[in-house]
Amino acid sequence: MIKRSLALIALTGLLGACGFQLRGTGETGRISFSELNLSARNAYGETQRMLRSQLEASGVKVYPGAPYELVLARETEKQRTASYTSSARSVEYELTTTLEYELLDAHKQLLGNNELQVRKVYVHDQNNITASTQEAQQLREEMRREMVQQLMLRLQQLTPDRIALMEQRAKERAEAEAQAAEAERRAREEQQDEPQQSPLELPPTLMP
């Protein structure tokens, strides 16, 4: 029987984006944009399927070529032993699922990135391995649904001010990178233009 703990969600700040087609400001439960491309490393993964379904149910048109792209960059799962029971026939395992995601503009420029993390504990009964395995799989599905809901909440909390801020930061970052690349190019050209000195020729050494 599974012992479910409260999920620990790492909310490290909202993902910022820019230039979305806004529907309103502060409408609870509404996504702030109407078009979005959704991609993932695992193109046929369950997380992407569930998120796409949630987005479309919220009225977001999800298709390749949309002005912005939400990338599910990496999804990992870890399992560790949490504790042993007194009977030594059961053990508590802690499952941790982490989802890293990014938001890109139409030019594939990074506008923001963040991650979500969900943890739960379950009991694995060695006297009933089949049932324990099935319930562990159900717990993983529950964790995935919770993670998708948390990501939807982050998207719902985007505001025009945050969008504008992330747009400005992305622009400044791109300009700084361009300036650094130009400075490096000029430095290489100046180095190539410097006259090369001929090596110093020494008289041959006479053998005794």
Secondary structure, DSSP 8 states (H G I E B T S, - for coil): ------------------S-----SS-TT--S-SEEEEEESSTT-HHHHHHHHHHHHTT-EE-TT-SSEEEEEEEEEEEEEEEE-TTSSEEEEEEEEEEEEEEE-TT--EEEEEEEEEEEEEEEETTSHHHHHHHHHHHHHHHHHHHHHHHHHHHHT--HHHHHHHHHHHHHHHHHHHHHHHHHHHHHHHHHHS--------------
